[in-house]
């Protein structure tokens, strides 16, 4: 199932942030948890209504969003994780 089917944007739900359809779990929350070291299993344990397909749809949605983003580089910036 594609990310477009799994992801919903509704101004009445979570202020219009992209969420997993039928939940209040935002794509941002999934990405943040994964970036902080959570595993897919951790997310599935924390959010019983979440499926592995939902996690993959959130990642695909984020990648698609970045792929369509336009940017203008004015100077080189180095970002250090931390």
N, C-alpha and C positions, 0 to 999 in steps of 0.2 A: 504494500500500500504506500502511495507516495506521500511526501510530507504535506502537500497541499490538502490532502484529505484528513490528515491527522491534526493539523494545526488550525486553530480558529482565532480570528481577530474580531472582537466585539467590544465596542466602546462601553458596554454595560458590565463587562467582565474584566477585572484587573486593569481598569483604566485603558482598555484597548490594547494592552500588550499581547503579543502572540502567546497563546496557551495551548496545551494539549486539549483537543476537542473533548468537551464533556467534563472537564476538570477546571480547577483554578491553578494548575501547575504551569508556571510560565516557562517558556523556552529559556529565558535568561536564568531562571533558578537552576534548571538542569545543567546549563553550561557552566554556571558558577560552581556548582557542586563538583562537577567533573574536573574543573580547573583547580579546585582545592584538594584534589586527590581522591575524591569519592569514586568508587567503582560502580559499574552498572548494577551489580548485586546490591551495593549499599543503597542506591536509589530505589530499586525495586522493594527492598525491605522498608525503607522510609515512607514510600508512597505506594500502598497496596493496590491502588487502581491503575498504576503505571505499568506499562508493558515494555519489553525490550524494543518492540517496533516503535513505541512512542519516543523512546530515547533516540533511536536512530533517525526518526522523523525530525526531532528537534535539532539534531546535528546537521541534517540535510538542509533544513530551513535556514539555519544560521549560515551555512556555506553558500547557499543560493543567494541569501541577502547580501553577503559580502561580494559575491561574484558580480552583482548588479550595481554595486556602489561605485560612484565616481569620486575620484579624489585628485587633488592638485598638490603636488609636492613643492613646497616653497623652500625647504631646507631639509637636510638629512637629520633625522631624529632617531636616536637609539633608545629603545625601551628595554629596561632591565626588569626581569621578574623579581618578585620579592615579597 
